[in-house]
Amino acid sequence: MAKIEQISPLAPDVFPDFPEIDGVLLATAATEMKYQGRDDLLCVAFPNGATVAGVLTRSRTSSAPVGLCRSNLATGKKARALLVNAGNANAFTGKAGDAAMTSTVNMLAEEIGCEIDQVYVSSTGVIGEVLDDQKINSHIESLTQNLASGKWFAAAKAILTTDTFAKGAVRTTTIGGMPVTLGGFAKGSGMIAPDMATMLAYIFTDADLPQGILQAILTETADKSFNSITVDSDTSTSDTVLAFATGTTDIGEITNINDPALAEFRAAFLDLSQDLAHQIVRDGEGASKFITVTVTGAEDNRSAKIIAFSIANSPLVKTAIAGEDANWGRIVMAVGKAGEAADRDRIEIVIGGQKVTEQGMAISGYDEDACTAHLKGQDINLAVDVGVGSGVATVWTCDLTHGYIDINADYRS
């Protein structure tokens, strides 16, 4: 794959310090399936099991691992292990890909002593190449022998492809007064567009939550985080977000997602998920600017989100921002092409806090230099009110530079 020489200019300064999350053990290995000189295989084990929830891509060409995760989630069984490889997506590989995946699952299940439908799998990388299961299987015994707590940074690095930095987030919170921990890591840089998860992301907590509650929290959260980002409007075949709850912290019986005892946990879960989602956008292939697009005044929230993504996915909007050109006419275009209700003569556009249009036209004497100065920064804010209702949505994207072409023109080389 194309080698990225420089870390994204939008990267956070440090990878967070992870506290130990009881019941989670990790190990990594280097298969050299695609990459040389780095770990590209991750095993996470849950010795006492973990409740699991997930959101998965709706792509009609989803990978073999996505199908396995969907099937396992339906059983309601606790997870015992997660296996992730980078460099090969094992997508569009037919029965051969299914067989290769099954081979790795069977071996890992045997090594840790669990049922095969308690093993979750993800693969990321090149589409259309059958997974070399032997390059994975040859490391499974050593992986299980080297499982340990605290290897979060190594785990986050092992799953990267074109990413330029490891992405992690940690939150501490309470449920009914009991302290609980949340930690997660993710990968994603290109082929990022929302459709029930848009990358690989894994979230872990020590809280004792039933599957139905954990699934409800993850589903509501994904809509406001992982499904509210876009880099290039392309939905991957492998998109997977999984949440695991080891249950080592007793929080009492929770039977309703609206239980007041869950309020702080739900807020922390959303905050962590948005943090990971934002890091993915900040590592967008070739990205130099992080863009927040907020749409108000739409018919409803669904309509607002469609309009926001029309703006965020527009190559003309994204390249104008890359070029630091305050060409708000491209935003008008993107609103119009969305196909959602908008009142042409009530649309208001705000760039970096400065209103530039109202009553269907530019504001006389608005300061374009101030808009341009805002676009020269790294964090860009666009706000649009379409003047027809009370719908609101916020999505996040990045600019489109020549770096995106450089990375993807020779992705397989």
N, C-alpha and C positions, 0 to 999 in steps of 0.2 A: 504494500500500500504506500501511498505518497507519504514521504517523510516530512513531518512538520518540524522546522528548525527552531521556531520561536513560540514561546507560550503566548496565549492570547493576552492582549493589552488590557482586557477586561477581567482577567482572573483575580480572584481574591488573594490576599497577601499570604495566607497560610491555610493549610488543612487543619480543621478543628481537632482539639484534643478530645478523644472519645473516652468516657468512663466505661468501665466494664459493664456489659449488659448480661446479667446472669442467664445462663442457658444457651449462649451463643458461642460457638467455637469456629475458628476460621483457619484455612491453610491455602497456600498458593503454590503454583509450579510453572515451569517453563516447558511447553511441549515443542516449541520451534515449528509449529504447524504453519505459521505465517511470519511471525516475528522472531528476530534473533536478539539474544542478550537481554530478555525481559520475561517476567512471568506473564502468562496469558491464560491461565486456568485457575479457577477459584472453586473451593469447596467450603460450604458453610454447613455445620452440623448442629442439630438440636438434640442433645443426648436424652432429654426428657420429653421431647416433642414440642411442637409449637403450633398454636392456632394460626391458620393462614387465610389471607384474603388476597384477591388480585383483580386488576383490570388489565385487559389484553386488547391488542390491536383488532380492529374489525376489517383489516385488509383481507380481501378475497384470496390472496396468495400468501397467507400467513405460513410461518415456518412450522416444522415438526415440533420443536419445543413449545411453541404457543399452543398447539393442539394438545400436547401432553399436560401442560399446566391447566388448561381449561377442563380437561377430563378429571384431573386430580382434585381440583377445587370442588367439583360436583360431588365427590365422595364424602366431604365433610371430615375426613380423617386429618389428624394432626400431621404436620410436616416433620420429617426427621433430617432431611438434607436438601441442599441446593447446590447445583453444579452449573458453573458458567464458564464458557470458553469464548475467547476473542480471536477474530481473524477469519472465522468461517461461520456464516449465518445458518447453515444447514437448512436453507429455504429453497423451494422449488427444486428439490432433490428426489422427489418421488419415494417409492418404497425403499430404495437404497438408503435414503436419508433417515427414514423411519427406523430401519434396521440398525443403522449406526448409532442413532440416539438410544434405542432400546438396549443395545449392547453396553453402553456406558452406564445407563440407569441400573441394569441388572447387576453389573459388577459393583457399583457403589452401594446398592442395597444389600448385597451379600456381605460387603466389607463392614458395614456399620450395623448390620443385623436388623433390617426393617423390611416392610413390604415395598414392592416396587412403586406403588402409587402413593408412597410417602416421600418420594424423591422428586424434586422440582428441577427443571432444566431450562437454561437460556443459552442461546448462541447468537453471536453478533459478528458481522464482517461481510465478506463477499457472498453474494447470492448466486446460487446455481452450481456450487461445487459441493460434492458429497463429503460429509464430515469423515475424517480419518479417525475412526473410533480407537484404533490401536494406539495412536499417539496420545490419546486421553487415558485409555485403560492402563497403559504402562506406568502412569503416575498415580493411579487411584490408591494403591496400597500405601505409598509414601505420604500422600495427602492425609489419609485417615490417621496415620501414625504421628503426623506433625500438627494436628489440630490443637489450637490454643486460643485463649481469649486475647483480645487487645490488638489483633493484627488488622485493624481497620484501614489504615493507609495502604498497606500492601494489597488488601482486598480491592479497594477502590481503584488502584493502579492496574491491577491484573485484568480488569474487564474493559479497558479503554481500547478504542480503535484510532480514529483520526483525532480524538480529543487531545488537547494540549495540556490539560491538568486534571488531577483527580478531584472529584466532587464529593463533598461530604457535609453533613449537618448534624447537629446534636441539640436536643432540648431537654430540659428537666421540668417537670410539672407535677401536678397532683391529681388524684382521682379520689374524691371523698375524703380528702385530707391526707391520703397516703402518697408519699413521694414515689414517682415513677420516672423512668428514663426513656427517651426516644432517640434513636440514632439511625442514620441512613446514608447511603451512597448511591451514586447514579453515574451513567455514562450517556453521552449523546453530544453530537456536534453538527452532523449533517443528517439528511433524510428525517427532518424533524417537522411534523405537522400534527395537529390534534386529531385523534380518532380513537378514544379509549386508550390512553397512554401513548407516549411518543418517544420511547427510548427504553433503556433498561434502568430500573430503579428498585432498590430494596430498602425497606424500612423495618426496624426491629424495636421492640419494646419488651420490658419485663412485666408489663401489666397482665393480669389474668382476665382476658376478654373473650367472650364467646364469639364464634365465627360470624354469626349474623350481625353482631354489633360492630366488629372489626371491619366487615365488608361494607356496612352502611357508612362508616366513617371514611373509609378509603374511597368509596364511590363518590360521596359528596365532595371530598377533598380534591379528587382528580379533576373534577370539572372546573375548579377554581385555580388549578396549578398546572399539572402536567398536560391538561387539555386546554390550556389557555396560552400556550407558547407555540411559536413557529419560527423556523430558520429559513426554510426553503419551500414550504407547502407540500413536501413529499412525506407520505406516511409509510413507515417501515413495515416490512413483513414480520419483524421480530419484536415489536413494541410490547413491553411487559413491565408492570409495576406490581410487586408483591410486598405484602406486609405480614410480619411474623410476630406473634405475641407468645412469649415463653411461659407466662403465667407464674413466674416465681414471686411476684408481689401480689399478695391477696388484697383485692380492692372491694371485696364484698360482691353481692349479686347485682349485676347490671342486666336489665332485660329490655331497656328502651333507650334508643339513641338520644332521646331528649331528656334523659335523666339529668337533673342539675349537677349531679356529681361528675358528669362527663364534660362539663362546659370547658374547663381549663384544658383538659386533655385534647378535646377537639380543636381548640384554638391553637395549641402547640403543634398538633399534627398538621394542621393547615399551614402554619408558619414554616415548619420544617420542609414540607412538600414544596411550598412556593420558593423557598431558598434553593432547593435542589433544582427546581425547574428554571429559576433565573440563572443559576450557574451554567446550565446547559445552553441557554441562549447566549450567555456571556462567552461561551466557548464555540459559538457558531462558526462554521468553517469560513475563515477569512474575515471574521467580524472585527470591527473597530469601534462600534457604538451599540449601546444597549438602549432599546427604544420601548417606551411604554405608550400604548395607544388606549385611550379611554373614550368610549362613545356613550353619550347620554341622549335623552329625548327620543329614543326609538319606540316603536310600537310595544315591544316587550323586551325582556332580557335576551331571549333567543335571537331576535332581530338585531339587537345591539351587538351581539357577539359576531353575527355574520358580517355586519358592516365593519366592525373592528378588524376582523381577519381579512376582509377585502383590502383594507388599508395596509395592514401589516404584511400581507403577502405580495403586494404590488411591487414588481421589479422597478417600476419607475419611481415610486415613493422611496424605496430602499436605496436605489442608486443616487437619488437626489440628496438623501441624507448622508450617504457616503461621501458625496462631493461637497457637502456643507452648503447646499443650494436651497434656500427657503422658497422652493417652488410649490406653494400651497395649491396651485391648480391641479397638481397630481393627486392631492388628497381629495379634492372635489371629484375628480374622475373616479377614484376608487370607491367613494361613497355611492356615486351614481351607478356603477357597474354591479354593485352588490345585489341589486334586484329587490331590496327591501324598501319599505315606505320611508320617504324623506321629503320634507318640504323645502324645495329649492330656495325659496325666499326667506327661510328662517334658519338656514344652516349657519352655524357659527364655528369657526376654526380658531383654535388657540395653539400657538407654538411657543413652548417654553414660558408659559404664563402670559403671553401677549396675544390678545384677540386681534386677528387679522381680517376677519370677514364678519359681516352681519347684513341682514336684509337682502341676502342673495348677491352680495358683491363685496369687493374689498373695502375696508375702512379707509377713508381718505386720510392720508398722512400717517398711516401706521409706520412704525420704525422697522424697516426690513433689516437694517444693520443689527438691531437687537436680536432678531430671529436668527440671523446668520451667526452671530456670536454664540447663541445657545447651541446651534448645530455644530460648532467647533468643539464642544465638550464631548464627553464620553457617554453621558446619561441624557437621553433625549426624551422629552415629553410632548406628546401630541394629544390634543383633546378636541372632540367634535361633538356638537349638539345638533341633531337632525330635525328637531322641532315638531315632532308628531305625537309624543307620548312620554312615558316615564321609564322606559327600558334603559338599563345601564349594563355595561360590560367593560372589563379591562383585559387586554391581552398584551403579551410581551414578545418582541422580536429583536432582530439585529439588522444592521445595514448589509448591503450586498456589494462586495468589493471584488476586484480581480482575483484576490486570494481564493475565493470560492471556486473559480474556474481552475486555478492552478492545482487545487487539491483534487477536484473531481474529474479533471480531464485525463488523469492517469492513475485513477484510484486503484486499479488492479496491478499496476506495474511494481 
